[in-house]
Amino acid sequence: MKILSSMSGLINNILVAEGKTVKSGDVVAVVESMKMLIDIKSEAAGTITKVNCQLEEFVQDGQILFELED
């Protein structure tokens, strides 16, 4: 499973690392867009296998930020 950015903006905070277990609904990152902070949440439970973003990186809507394994 992949966790995608829900809008374009700058990565303001990354709350998980590879190997961390998350539950459905957990906030995994925060994107700053138009002076608003948007929580990026996991839609499923699992373990983060890959982090595809960095702090202050500009990401696009729909970009893969994290990869998740059951």
N, C-alpha and C positions, 0 to 999 in steps of 0.2 A: 504494500500500500504506500501511497505517496501523500505527503501533506503539502498542499499548495498555498501560495500567497493569494489572499482574497482581494487584494488591490495592489496597485503600483505604489512604491514608496521606498523609504530608507529603513533598513533593519535597525531598530532602536535597541532591541534587547533579545538575546537568545537564552532561553531558560532550560534547555536540555543539551545533553552531549551524547555522543555515540555510546551505546550500551545502557542508556537510561530507559527504564520502563515507564510508560505513560498509560493513563486511562483515557477512555473516550471523554472528550470535553476538557481535558487538561490544556492549559495555555502553554505553547511551546516556544512562541516568539511574539515580539511586538513590532509592528510596522508603523512608521510615522508617515502620514500622508495628509497634506493640506493642514498642517498643525494639529492633526488629530492622531491619537494613538489607537491602533486597531489590534486587538488580540487575535493571534492565529492559534486556533485550537485543533487538537487531534480529533479526528472523526472516528477513531477506533482505538482499542487497547492494543498494546504491543511494545516492542523494544526498538528504539531508534538505532538503525543500522548505518545511516549515513547522514551527515549534516552538509547540505549543499549551499549554505549561505554564510556570510560573515557580517560582523557588526559594521554598520554604516554603509553596507553595500546597497545599491539601488536595485530593487527587484521589480519585475513586471507582474501584473495580474495573471494568475494561473501558473507562475513559475514554480517548479518543484523546489521546496525548501528543505524537506527532510524525507528520508525513506524509512519505512516502518515495517517490521516483520512481526507476525503473530507469535 
